[in-house]
Amino acid sequence: MVRLEDHLPIRPSWRCPACGILWPCSAAKLRLLGEYRNDRPGLLVHLTKVQEEAVADLVKLNPGTVLPDLTPRFVGWAEAR
């Protein structure tokens, strides 16, 4: 049985070990929304820090590659609508 806690990123690829897709996956997003349900600004700060870590890891993993803007993936989904 896969638990929400299983949807943490594998570094340095930043993929979900439970889903195999790019992290944050849907289950990770749900977990994060629950954890930060009363603190949307805190969630955005957390996601911005995580995005910075991901960029550093992905640059090391793929030297010479220009990364796309990761903001929609890491932060954009959590912004207030």
Helices and strands as residue ranges (DSSP letters): G 4-6, H 26-35, H 40-61, H 71-74, G 76-78
